[in-house]
Amino acid sequence: MVKRVYICEQEDYMCEECGLVYHSLETALRCENYCRKHNACSLTITKNAAHAPQAPAI
């Protein structure tokens, strides 16, 4: 299920499979469905990402 997140005081939607964040709920749902089905990200979908997950600091 897509997770609603707030980044810079703007409501965005995060794919819980890969962690990419989108401004559009529809795009986030497409991303999550693709990730689940193919166990990988679609470049066509991810090019619309607003934010990417950051690696944890060591």
Secondary structure as GFF3:
##gff-version 3
##sequence-region A 1 58
A	DSSP	beta_strand	3	7	.	.	.	ID=ss1
A	DSSP	beta_strand	10	14	.	.	.	ID=ss2
A	DSSP	beta_strand	21	22	.	.	.	ID=ss3
A	DSSP	alpha_helix	25	38	.	.	.	ID=ss4
A	DSSP	alpha_helix	43	46	.	.	.	ID=ss5
###
